[in-house]
Amino acid sequence: MAHLDPAVLADPVALTRALVDIQSVSGDERKIADAVEAALLPTELSVSRIGNTIAARTDLGRSRRVVLAGHLDTVPLADNFPSTVDGDLMFGCGTSDMKSGTALALHLAVTLAAPRYDVTYFFYECEEVEAARNGLAVVARERPDWLTADFAVLLEPTYGAVEAGCQGTMRAVVGTRGRRAHSARSWLGMNAIHAAGDVLRRLAEYEPRRVAIDGCEYREGLNAVRIRGGVAGNVIPDTCEVEVNYRFAPDRSEAAAAAHLTEVFAGYPVEVTDSAPGALPGLTAEPAREFIAAVGRPPTAKFGWTDVSRFAALGIPALNYGPGDPNLAHTREERVELAKIESGAAVLRRWLT
């Protein structure tokens, strides 16, 4: 079992590196989960576990409870393991997304004795893969009481800024139909791939919406991400599918987003294949206002989907905040600035004390 000694737990930079150096590609989080659990058990926190997801709670009788949550898994390695440090930069898989953020939660869990809120710390598995395996989704199904809180901070990479809410995301398949024929007698058929040109034209001419919510501007996007079609090199194809991804502002429900796609692609069959709702900014909760004050910078809209949506679905306002750079997440060059880890730990400690 990997062991995290007290000196490492007391230093968020050293702790980040220790977590990065425990390989934990999605589905292989047992070793890192064991290390996190072993670090938490000697504390006065109430520690519980489902699979490789760990919850640790204070029970101080405070009037409000907040959540700090970070996932333990990473995307597959890309010749970037173990970690290396060069000056003020730490390189390695998970440095940005999101072991530097997760390290902040673990560091505070073991070093902050009397926060001014009750705190639930979550360290969860399988965020980077399908939703059914997501550790927070499993907790929501099996022990939803663990998620009860007044406010949540998801420690996803934001480069030290507060990113409010998140976009919803929807994937759909837009189909075109034709008539199969021999390519030498193409006039006897109807080319479904050519028919997809109208679908692509609509996408090229589409003007995405911008909407301001609580002072944060969300930009929508509708894009083709994959095309499937063709039978053989001498056959006029009779079917073609254009897969699209729609990122929608959190003032739209999933039903409204699906209706919008049906409107954009009127005349073509549209099949929604995957969907997740967005999350409104959640800036009005008192802990959120106090957290933003501790950061000292106004929030911006979150572009992309994160697990704040899961908290929003339970009526819990949530924000994204972490030291990593989201533009480096999942890249071969993934890295984090050591100063961002240190300042992130200082902000969270200032907010909680």
Contacts in CASP RR format, 6 or more apart in sequence:
PFRMAT RR
TARGET T0000
AUTHOR 0000-0000-0000
METHOD contacts of the structure
MODEL  1
MAHLDPAVLADPVALTRALVDIQSVSGDERKIADAVEAALLPTELSVSRI
GNTIAARTDLGRSRRVVLAGHLDTVPLADNFPSTVDGDLMFGCGTSDMKS
GTALALHLAVTLAAPRYDVTYFFYECEEVEAARNGLAVVARERPDWLTAD
FAVLLEPTYGAVEAGCQGTMRAVVGTRGRRAHSARSWLGMNAIHAAGDVL
RRLAEYEPRRVAIDGCEYREGLNAVRIRGGVAGNVIPDTCEVEVNYRFAP
DRSEAAAAAHLTEVFAGYPVEVTDSAPGALPGLTAEPAREFIAAVGRPPT
AKFGWTDVSRFAALGIPALNYGPGDPNLAHTREERVELAKIESGAAVLRR
WLT
1 31 0 8 1.000
1 34 0 8 1.000
1 35 0 8 1.000
1 38 0 8 1.000
2 18 0 8 1.000
2 22 0 8 1.000
2 31 0 8 1.000
2 32 0 8 1.000
2 34 0 8 1.000
2 35 0 8 1.000
3 35 0 8 1.000
3 38 0 8 1.000
4 15 0 8 1.000
4 18 0 8 1.000
4 35 0 8 1.000
4 36 0 8 1.000
4 38 0 8 1.000
4 39 0 8 1.000
7 14 0 8 1.000
8 14 0 8 1.000
8 15 0 8 1.000
8 18 0 8 1.000
9 15 0 8 1.000
9 39 0 8 1.000
9 106 0 8 1.000
9 107 0 8 1.000
9 110 0 8 1.000
9 111 0 8 1.000
10 107 0 8 1.000
10 110 0 8 1.000
10 111 0 8 1.000
11 107 0 8 1.000
12 103 0 8 1.000
12 104 0 8 1.000
12 107 0 8 1.000
12 341 0 8 1.000
12 342 0 8 1.000
12 344 0 8 1.000
12 345 0 8 1.000
13 90 0 8 1.000
13 338 0 8 1.000
13 341 0 8 1.000
13 342 0 8 1.000
15 103 0 8 1.000
15 106 0 8 1.000
15 107 0 8 1.000
16 90 0 8 1.000
16 95 0 8 1.000
16 99 0 8 1.000
16 100 0 8 1.000
16 101 0 8 1.000
16 103 0 8 1.000
16 336 0 8 1.000
16 341 0 8 1.000
17 83 0 8 1.000
17 85 0 8 1.000
17 90 0 8 1.000
19 32 0 8 1.000
19 35 0 8 1.000
19 99 0 8 1.000
19 102 0 8 1.000
19 103 0 8 1.000
19 106 0 8 1.000
20 81 0 8 1.000
20 82 0 8 1.000
20 83 0 8 1.000
20 90 0 8 1.000
20 92 0 8 1.000
20 93 0 8 1.000
20 94 0 8 1.000
20 95 0 8 1.000
20 99 0 8 1.000
21 81 0 8 1.000
21 82 0 8 1.000
21 83 0 8 1.000
22 31 0 8 1.000
22 32 0 8 1.000
22 35 0 8 1.000
23 31 0 8 1.000
23 77 0 8 1.000
23 81 0 8 1.000
24 31 0 8 1.000
24 32 0 8 1.000
24 72 0 8 1.000
24 73 0 8 1.000
24 74 0 8 1.000
25 73 0 8 1.000
25 74 0 8 1.000
25 75 0 8 1.000
25 76 0 8 1.000
25 77 0 8 1.000
26 73 0 8 1.000
26 74 0 8 1.000
26 75 0 8 1.000
26 125 0 8 1.000
26 126 0 8 1.000
26 127 0 8 1.000
26 128 0 8 1.000
26 129 0 8 1.000
26 133 0 8 1.000
27 52 0 8 1.000
27 73 0 8 1.000
27 125 0 8 1.000
27 126 0 8 1.000
27 129 0 8 1.000
27 133 0 8 1.000
28 73 0 8 1.000
29 52 0 8 1.000
29 72 0 8 1.000
29 73 0 8 1.000
29 125 0 8 1.000
29 126 0 8 1.000
30 52 0 8 1.000
32 52 0 8 1.000
32 72 0 8 1.000
33 49 0 8 1.000
33 51 0 8 1.000
33 52 0 8 1.000
33 53 0 8 1.000
33 54 0 8 1.000
33 72 0 8 1.000
33 123 0 8 1.000
33 125 0 8 1.000
36 54 0 8 1.000
36 72 0 8 1.000
36 106 0 8 1.000
36 123 0 8 1.000
37 47 0 8 1.000
37 49 0 8 1.000
37 54 0 8 1.000
39 106 0 8 1.000
39 110 0 8 1.000
40 47 0 8 1.000
40 54 0 8 1.000
40 56 0 8 1.000
40 106 0 8 1.000
40 109 0 8 1.000
40 110 0 8 1.000
40 121 0 8 1.000
41 47 0 8 1.000
43 56 0 8 1.000
43 109 0 8 1.000
43 110 0 8 1.000
44 58 0 8 1.000
44 113 0 8 1.000
45 56 0 8 1.000
45 57 0 8 1.000
45 58 0 8 1.000
45 109 0 8 1.000
45 121 0 8 1.000
46 56 0 8 1.000
46 57 0 8 1.000
46 58 0 8 1.000
46 59 0 8 1.000
47 54 0 8 1.000
47 55 0 8 1.000
47 56 0 8 1.000
48 54 0 8 1.000
48 55 0 8 1.000
48 56 0 8 1.000
48 57 0 8 1.000
48 143 0 8 1.000
48 146 0 8 1.000
49 55 0 8 1.000
50 135 0 8 1.000
50 138 0 8 1.000
50 139 0 8 1.000
50 142 0 8 1.000
50 143 0 8 1.000
51 125 0 8 1.000
51 138 0 8 1.000
52 72 0 8 1.000
52 124 0 8 1.000
52 125 0 8 1.000
52 126 0 8 1.000
52 135 0 8 1.000
53 122 0 8 1.000
53 123 0 8 1.000
53 124 0 8 1.000
53 125 0 8 1.000
53 135 0 8 1.000
53 136 0 8 1.000
53 138 0 8 1.000
53 139 0 8 1.000
54 122 0 8 1.000
54 123 0 8 1.000
54 124 0 8 1.000
55 120 0 8 1.000
55 121 0 8 1.000
55 122 0 8 1.000
55 123 0 8 1.000
55 139 0 8 1.000
55 146 0 8 1.000
56 109 0 8 1.000
56 120 0 8 1.000
56 121 0 8 1.000
56 123 0 8 1.000
57 118 0 8 1.000
57 119 0 8 1.000
57 120 0 8 1.000
57 121 0 8 1.000
57 146 0 8 1.000
58 115 0 8 1.000
58 118 0 8 1.000
58 119 0 8 1.000
58 120 0 8 1.000
59 118 0 8 1.000
60 114 0 8 1.000
60 115 0 8 1.000
60 118 0 8 1.000
61 118 0 8 1.000
62 115 0 8 1.000
62 116 0 8 1.000
62 117 0 8 1.000
62 118 0 8 1.000
64 117 0 8 1.000
64 118 0 8 1.000
64 150 0 8 1.000
64 151 0 8 1.000
64 286 0 8 1.000
64 287 0 8 1.000
65 117 0 8 1.000
65 118 0 8 1.000
65 119 0 8 1.000
65 120 0 8 1.000
65 148 0 8 1.000
65 149 0 8 1.000
65 150 0 8 1.000
66 117 0 8 1.000
66 118 0 8 1.000
66 119 0 8 1.000
66 120 0 8 1.000
66 149 0 8 1.000
66 150 0 8 1.000
66 151 0 8 1.000
66 152 0 8 1.000
66 153 0 8 1.000
66 287 0 8 1.000
66 352 0 8 1.000
67 119 0 8 1.000
67 120 0 8 1.000
67 121 0 8 1.000
67 122 0 8 1.000
67 147 0 8 1.000
67 149 0 8 1.000
67 151 0 8 1.000
67 152 0 8 1.000
67 153 0 8 1.000
67 311 0 8 1.000
67 316 0 8 1.000
67 318 0 8 1.000
68 104 0 8 1.000
68 105 0 8 1.000
68 108 0 8 1.000
68 109 0 8 1.000
68 119 0 8 1.000
68 120 0 8 1.000
68 121 0 8 1.000
68 122 0 8 1.000
68 152 0 8 1.000
68 153 0 8 1.000
68 155 0 8 1.000
68 348 0 8 1.000
69 105 0 8 1.000
69 121 0 8 1.000
69 122 0 8 1.000
69 123 0 8 1.000
69 124 0 8 1.000
69 136 0 8 1.000
69 152 0 8 1.000
69 153 0 8 1.000
69 154 0 8 1.000
69 155 0 8 1.000
69 307 0 8 1.000
70 98 0 8 1.000
70 101 0 8 1.000
70 102 0 8 1.000
70 105 0 8 1.000
70 122 0 8 1.000
70 123 0 8 1.000
70 124 0 8 1.000
70 127 0 8 1.000
70 154 0 8 1.000
70 155 0 8 1.000
70 156 0 8 1.000
71 98 0 8 1.000
71 102 0 8 1.000
71 123 0 8 1.000
71 124 0 8 1.000
71 125 0 8 1.000
71 126 0 8 1.000
71 127 0 8 1.000
71 128 0 8 1.000
71 135 0 8 1.000
71 307 0 8 1.000
72 99 0 8 1.000
72 102 0 8 1.000
72 123 0 8 1.000
72 124 0 8 1.000
72 125 0 8 1.000
73 125 0 8 1.000
73 126 0 8 1.000
73 127 0 8 1.000
73 128 0 8 1.000
73 129 0 8 1.000
74 93 0 8 1.000
74 94 0 8 1.000
74 97 0 8 1.000
74 99 0 8 1.000
74 128 0 8 1.000
75 93 0 8 1.000
75 97 0 8 1.000
75 128 0 8 1.000
75 330 0 8 1.000
77 93 0 8 1.000
78 93 0 8 1.000
78 331 0 8 1.000
78 332 0 8 1.000
79 332 0 8 1.000
80 91 0 8 1.000
80 92 0 8 1.000
80 93 0 8 1.000
80 332 0 8 1.000
80 333 0 8 1.000
80 334 0 8 1.000
81 92 0 8 1.000
81 93 0 8 1.000
82 92 0 8 1.000
83 90 0 8 1.000
83 91 0 8 1.000
83 92 0 8 1.000
83 95 0 8 1.000
84 90 0 8 1.000
84 91 0 8 1.000
84 92 0 8 1.000
85 91 0 8 1.000
85 338 0 8 1.000
87 338 0 8 1.000
88 337 0 8 1.000
88 338 0 8 1.000
88 339 0 8 1.000
89 335 0 8 1.000
89 336 0 8 1.000
89 337 0 8 1.000
89 338 0 8 1.000
90 100 0 8 1.000
90 335 0 8 1.000
90 336 0 8 1.000
90 337 0 8 1.000
90 338 0 8 1.000
90 341 0 8 1.000
91 333 0 8 1.000
91 334 0 8 1.000
91 335 0 8 1.000
92 334 0 8 1.000
92 335 0 8 1.000
93 334 0 8 1.000
94 100 0 8 1.000
94 334 0 8 1.000
95 324 0 8 1.000
95 334 0 8 1.000
95 335 0 8 1.000
95 336 0 8 1.000
96 157 0 8 1.000
96 324 0 8 1.000
96 325 0 8 1.000
96 326 0 8 1.000
96 328 0 8 1.000
96 329 0 8 1.000
96 334 0 8 1.000
96 335 0 8 1.000
96 336 0 8 1.000
97 156 0 8 1.000
97 157 0 8 1.000
97 324 0 8 1.000
97 326 0 8 1.000
97 328 0 8 1.000
97 329 0 8 1.000
97 330 0 8 1.000
97 334 0 8 1.000
98 155 0 8 1.000
98 156 0 8 1.000
98 157 0 8 1.000
98 322 0 8 1.000
98 324 0 8 1.000
98 329 0 8 1.000
100 157 0 8 1.000
100 322 0 8 1.000
100 323 0 8 1.000
100 324 0 8 1.000
100 336 0 8 1.000
100 340 0 8 1.000
100 341 0 8 1.000
101 155 0 8 1.000
101 156 0 8 1.000
101 157 0 8 1.000
101 322 0 8 1.000
101 323 0 8 1.000
101 324 0 8 1.000
101 341 0 8 1.000
102 123 0 8 1.000
102 155 0 8 1.000
103 341 0 8 1.000
104 155 0 8 1.000
104 322 0 8 1.000
104 323 0 8 1.000
104 341 0 8 1.000
104 344 0 8 1.000
104 345 0 8 1.000
104 348 0 8 1.000
105 121 0 8 1.000
105 122 0 8 1.000
105 123 0 8 1.000
105 155 0 8 1.000
106 121 0 8 1.000
106 123 0 8 1.000
107 345 0 8 1.000
108 115 0 8 1.000
108 119 0 8 1.000
108 121 0 8 1.000
108 345 0 8 1.000
108 348 0 8 1.000
108 349 0 8 1.000
108 352 0 8 1.000
109 119 0 8 1.000
109 121 0 8 1.000
112 119 0 8 1.000
112 349 0 8 1.000
112 352 0 8 1.000
112 353 0 8 1.000
115 352 0 8 1.000
115 353 0 8 1.000
116 352 0 8 1.000
116 353 0 8 1.000
117 150 0 8 1.000
117 287 0 8 1.000
117 352 0 8 1.000
119 352 0 8 1.000
120 146 0 8 1.000
120 147 0 8 1.000
120 149 0 8 1.000
122 136 0 8 1.000
122 139 0 8 1.000
124 134 0 8 1.000
124 135 0 8 1.000
124 136 0 8 1.000
124 139 0 8 1.000
125 133 0 8 1.000
125 134 0 8 1.000
125 135 0 8 1.000
126 133 0 8 1.000
126 134 0 8 1.000
126 135 0 8 1.000
127 134 0 8 1.000
127 135 0 8 1.000
127 136 0 8 1.000
127 307 0 8 1.000
131 137 0 8 1.000
131 276 0 8 1.000
134 307 0 8 1.000
134 310 0 8 1.000
136 147 0 8 1.000
136 307 0 8 1.000
136 310 0 8 1.000
137 310 0 8 1.000
139 146 0 8 1.000
139 147 0 8 1.000
140 147 0 8 1.000
140 310 0 8 1.000
140 314 0 8 1.000
144 314 0 8 1.000
147 311 0 8 1.000
147 314 0 8 1.000
147 316 0 8 1.000
149 311 0 8 1.000
149 316 0 8 1.000
150 285 0 8 1.000
150 287 0 8 1.000
150 316 0 8 1.000
150 317 0 8 1.000
151 285 0 8 1.000
151 287 0 8 1.000
151 288 0 8 1.000
151 291 0 8 1.000
151 316 0 8 1.000
151 317 0 8 1.000
151 318 0 8 1.000
152 308 0 8 1.000
152 311 0 8 1.000
152 316 0 8 1.000
152 317 0 8 1.000
152 318 0 8 1.000
152 319 0 8 1.000
153 291 0 8 1.000
153 318 0 8 1.000
153 319 0 8 1.000
153 320 0 8 1.000
153 321 0 8 1.000
153 348 0 8 1.000
154 306 0 8 1.000
154 307 0 8 1.000
154 308 0 8 1.000
154 311 0 8 1.000
154 318 0 8 1.000
154 319 0 8 1.000
154 320 0 8 1.000
154 321 0 8 1.000
155 320 0 8 1.000
155 321 0 8 1.000
155 322 0 8 1.000
156 163 0 8 1.000
156 306 0 8 1.000
156 307 0 8 1.000
156 320 0 8 1.000
156 321 0 8 1.000
156 322 0 8 1.000
156 326 0 8 1.000
157 322 0 8 1.000
157 323 0 8 1.000
157 324 0 8 1.000
157 325 0 8 1.000
157 326 0 8 1.000
157 328 0 8 1.000
157 329 0 8 1.000
158 302 0 8 1.000
158 320 0 8 1.000
158 321 0 8 1.000
158 322 0 8 1.000
158 324 0 8 1.000
158 326 0 8 1.000
159 322 0 8 1.000
159 323 0 8 1.000
159 324 0 8 1.000
159 325 0 8 1.000
159 326 0 8 1.000
159 340 0 8 1.000
160 295 0 8 1.000
160 321 0 8 1.000
160 322 0 8 1.000
160 323 0 8 1.000
160 324 0 8 1.000
160 340 0 8 1.000
160 343 0 8 1.000
160 344 0 8 1.000
160 347 0 8 1.000
161 295 0 8 1.000
161 297 0 8 1.000
161 299 0 8 1.000
161 300 0 8 1.000
161 321 0 8 1.000
162 291 0 8 1.000
162 292 0 8 1.000
162 295 0 8 1.000
162 297 0 8 1.000
162 298 0 8 1.000
162 299 0 8 1.000
162 300 0 8 1.000
162 319 0 8 1.000
162 320 0 8 1.000
162 321 0 8 1.000
163 299 0 8 1.000
163 300 0 8 1.000
163 301 0 8 1.000
163 302 0 8 1.000
163 303 0 8 1.000
163 319 0 8 1.000
163 320 0 8 1.000
163 321 0 8 1.000
164 214 0 8 1.000
164 216 0 8 1.000
164 281 0 8 1.000
164 282 0 8 1.000
164 283 0 8 1.000
164 299 0 8 1.000
164 300 0 8 1.000
164 301 0 8 1.000
164 302 0 8 1.000
164 319 0 8 1.000
164 320 0 8 1.000
165 216 0 8 1.000
165 250 0 8 1.000
165 278 0 8 1.000
165 279 0 8 1.000
165 280 0 8 1.000
165 281 0 8 1.000
165 282 0 8 1.000
165 301 0 8 1.000
165 302 0 8 1.000
165 306 0 8 1.000
165 308 0 8 1.000
165 309 0 8 1.000
165 312 0 8 1.000
165 318 0 8 1.000
165 319 0 8 1.000
165 320 0 8 1.000
166 250 0 8 1.000
166 278 0 8 1.000
166 279 0 8 1.000
166 302 0 8 1.000
166 304 0 8 1.000
166 305 0 8 1.000
166 306 0 8 1.000
166 308 0 8 1.000
166 309 0 8 1.000
166 320 0 8 1.000
167 218 0 8 1.000
167 220 0 8 1.000
167 247 0 8 1.000
167 248 0 8 1.000
167 249 0 8 1.000
167 250 0 8 1.000
167 278 0 8 1.000
167 302 0 8 1.000
167 303 0 8 1.000
167 304 0 8 1.000
167 305 0 8 1.000
168 247 0 8 1.000
168 248 0 8 1.000
168 249 0 8 1.000
168 250 0 8 1.000
168 252 0 8 1.000
168 254 0 8 1.000
168 257 0 8 1.000
168 276 0 8 1.000
168 277 0 8 1.000
168 278 0 8 1.000
168 279 0 8 1.000
168 304 0 8 1.000
168 305 0 8 1.000
168 309 0 8 1.000
169 245 0 8 1.000
169 246 0 8 1.000
169 247 0 8 1.000
169 248 0 8 1.000
169 274 0 8 1.000
169 275 0 8 1.000
169 276 0 8 1.000
169 278 0 8 1.000
169 304 0 8 1.000
169 305 0 8 1.000
170 245 0 8 1.000
170 246 0 8 1.000
170 248 0 8 1.000
170 254 0 8 1.000
170 257 0 8 1.000
170 258 0 8 1.000
170 261 0 8 1.000
170 272 0 8 1.000
170 274 0 8 1.000
170 275 0 8 1.000
170 276 0 8 1.000
171 225 0 8 1.000
171 243 0 8 1.000
171 244 0 8 1.000
171 245 0 8 1.000
171 246 0 8 1.000
171 272 0 8 1.000
171 273 0 8 1.000
171 274 0 8 1.000
171 275 0 8 1.000
172 243 0 8 1.000
172 244 0 8 1.000
172 246 0 8 1.000
172 258 0 8 1.000
172 261 0 8 1.000
172 270 0 8 1.000
172 271 0 8 1.000
172 272 0 8 1.000
172 273 0 8 1.000
173 241 0 8 1.000
173 242 0 8 1.000
173 243 0 8 1.000
173 244 0 8 1.000
173 270 0 8 1.000
173 271 0 8 1.000
173 273 0 8 1.000
174 199 0 8 1.000
174 241 0 8 1.000
174 242 0 8 1.000
174 243 0 8 1.000
174 244 0 8 1.000
174 265 0 8 1.000
174 268 0 8 1.000
174 269 0 8 1.000
174 270 0 8 1.000
175 196 0 8 1.000
175 199 0 8 1.000
175 239 0 8 1.000
175 240 0 8 1.000
175 241 0 8 1.000
175 242 0 8 1.000
175 268 0 8 1.000
175 269 0 8 1.000
175 270 0 8 1.000
175 271 0 8 1.000
176 192 0 8 1.000
176 193 0 8 1.000
176 195 0 8 1.000
176 196 0 8 1.000
176 198 0 8 1.000
176 199 0 8 1.000
176 239 0 8 1.000
176 240 0 8 1.000
176 241 0 8 1.000
176 242 0 8 1.000
176 268 0 8 1.000
177 192 0 8 1.000
177 195 0 8 1.000
177 238 0 8 1.000
177 239 0 8 1.000
178 189 0 8 1.000
178 190 0 8 1.000
178 191 0 8 1.000
178 192 0 8 1.000
178 195 0 8 1.000
178 237 0 8 1.000
178 238 0 8 1.000
178 239 0 8 1.000
179 188 0 8 1.000
179 189 0 8 1.000
179 190 0 8 1.000
179 236 0 8 1.000
179 238 0 8 1.000
180 189 0 8 1.000
180 231 0 8 1.000
180 235 0 8 1.000
180 236 0 8 1.000
180 237 0 8 1.000
180 238 0 8 1.000
181 187 0 8 1.000
181 188 0 8 1.000
181 189 0 8 1.000
181 190 0 8 1.000
181 235 0 8 1.000
181 236 0 8 1.000
182 188 0 8 1.000
182 234 0 8 1.000
182 235 0 8 1.000
182 236 0 8 1.000
183 233 0 8 1.000
183 234 0 8 1.000
183 235 0 8 1.000
183 236 0 8 1.000
184 234 0 8 1.000
186 236 0 8 1.000
189 236 0 8 1.000
190 236 0 8 1.000
190 238 0 8 1.000
191 236 0 8 1.000
191 237 0 8 1.000
192 229 0 8 1.000
192 230 0 8 1.000
192 237 0 8 1.000
192 238 0 8 1.000
192 239 0 8 1.000
192 240 0 8 1.000
193 229 0 8 1.000
193 230 0 8 1.000
193 237 0 8 1.000
193 240 0 8 1.000
195 240 0 8 1.000
196 227 0 8 1.000
196 240 0 8 1.000
196 242 0 8 1.000
199 224 0 8 1.000
199 242 0 8 1.000
199 265 0 8 1.000
199 268 0 8 1.000
200 224 0 8 1.000
200 242 0 8 1.000
202 264 0 8 1.000
202 265 0 8 1.000
203 222 0 8 1.000
203 223 0 8 1.000
203 224 0 8 1.000
203 242 0 8 1.000
203 244 0 8 1.000
206 221 0 8 1.000
206 222 0 8 1.000
206 264 0 8 1.000
208 219 0 8 1.000
208 220 0 8 1.000
208 221 0 8 1.000
208 222 0 8 1.000
209 219 0 8 1.000
209 220 0 8 1.000
209 249 0 8 1.000
210 217 0 8 1.000
210 218 0 8 1.000
210 219 0 8 1.000
210 220 0 8 1.000
211 217 0 8 1.000
211 218 0 8 1.000
211 220 0 8 1.000
211 249 0 8 1.000
211 251 0 8 1.000
212 218 0 8 1.000
213 249 0 8 1.000
213 250 0 8 1.000
213 251 0 8 1.000
213 280 0 8 1.000
213 281 0 8 1.000
213 301 0 8 1.000
214 280 0 8 1.000
214 281 0 8 1.000
214 282 0 8 1.000
214 283 0 8 1.000
214 284 0 8 1.000
215 281 0 8 1.000
216 281 0 8 1.000
216 299 0 8 1.000
216 300 0 8 1.000
216 301 0 8 1.000
217 300 0 8 1.000
217 301 0 8 1.000
218 249 0 8 1.000
218 250 0 8 1.000
218 251 0 8 1.000
218 301 0 8 1.000
218 303 0 8 1.000
219 249 0 8 1.000
219 301 0 8 1.000
219 303 0 8 1.000
220 246 0 8 1.000
220 247 0 8 1.000
220 248 0 8 1.000
220 249 0 8 1.000
221 246 0 8 1.000
221 247 0 8 1.000
221 248 0 8 1.000
222 244 0 8 1.000
222 245 0 8 1.000
222 246 0 8 1.000
222 247 0 8 1.000
222 261 0 8 1.000
222 264 0 8 1.000
223 244 0 8 1.000
223 245 0 8 1.000
224 242 0 8 1.000
224 243 0 8 1.000
224 244 0 8 1.000
225 243 0 8 1.000
225 244 0 8 1.000
225 245 0 8 1.000
226 242 0 8 1.000
226 243 0 8 1.000
227 240 0 8 1.000
227 241 0 8 1.000
227 242 0 8 1.000
227 243 0 8 1.000
228 240 0 8 1.000
228 241 0 8 1.000
228 243 0 8 1.000
229 237 0 8 1.000
229 239 0 8 1.000
229 240 0 8 1.000
229 241 0 8 1.000
230 237 0 8 1.000
230 239 0 8 1.000
230 240 0 8 1.000
231 237 0 8 1.000
231 238 0 8 1.000
243 273 0 8 1.000
244 261 0 8 1.000
246 257 0 8 1.000
246 260 0 8 1.000
246 261 0 8 1.000
247 303 0 8 1.000
247 304 0 8 1.000
247 305 0 8 1.000
248 257 0 8 1.000
248 260 0 8 1.000
248 278 0 8 1.000
250 277 0 8 1.000
250 278 0 8 1.000
250 279 0 8 1.000
250 280 0 8 1.000
250 281 0 8 1.000
250 312 0 8 1.000
251 280 0 8 1.000
252 260 0 8 1.000
253 277 0 8 1.000
254 275 0 8 1.000
254 276 0 8 1.000
254 277 0 8 1.000
257 275 0 8 1.000
258 270 0 8 1.000
258 272 0 8 1.000
258 275 0 8 1.000
261 270 0 8 1.000
261 272 0 8 1.000
262 270 0 8 1.000
276 305 0 8 1.000
276 309 0 8 1.000
277 309 0 8 1.000
277 312 0 8 1.000
277 313 0 8 1.000
278 305 0 8 1.000
278 309 0 8 1.000
278 312 0 8 1.000
279 306 0 8 1.000
279 308 0 8 1.000
279 309 0 8 1.000
279 311 0 8 1.000
279 312 0 8 1.000
279 313 0 8 1.000
279 318 0 8 1.000
280 312 0 8 1.000
280 317 0 8 1.000
281 299 0 8 1.000
281 301 0 8 1.000
281 317 0 8 1.000
281 319 0 8 1.000
282 288 0 8 1.000
282 312 0 8 1.000
282 317 0 8 1.000
282 318 0 8 1.000
282 319 0 8 1.000
283 289 0 8 1.000
283 292 0 8 1.000
283 299 0 8 1.000
283 317 0 8 1.000
283 319 0 8 1.000
284 317 0 8 1.000
285 317 0 8 1.000
288 317 0 8 1.000
288 319 0 8 1.000
290 351 0 8 1.000
291 319 0 8 1.000
291 321 0 8 1.000
291 351 0 8 1.000
292 298 0 8 1.000
292 299 0 8 1.000
294 347 0 8 1.000
294 348 0 8 1.000
294 350 0 8 1.000
294 351 0 8 1.000
295 321 0 8 1.000
295 347 0 8 1.000
299 319 0 8 1.000
302 308 0 8 1.000
302 320 0 8 1.000
306 320 0 8 1.000
308 318 0 8 1.000
308 319 0 8 1.000
308 320 0 8 1.000
311 317 0 8 1.000
311 318 0 8 1.000
312 318 0 8 1.000
321 347 0 8 1.000
322 340 0 8 1.000
322 344 0 8 1.000
323 336 0 8 1.000
323 337 0 8 1.000
323 340 0 8 1.000
323 341 0 8 1.000
323 343 0 8 1.000
323 344 0 8 1.000
324 336 0 8 1.000
324 337 0 8 1.000
324 340 0 8 1.000
325 335 0 8 1.000
325 336 0 8 1.000
325 337 0 8 1.000
328 334 0 8 1.000
328 335 0 8 1.000
328 336 0 8 1.000
END
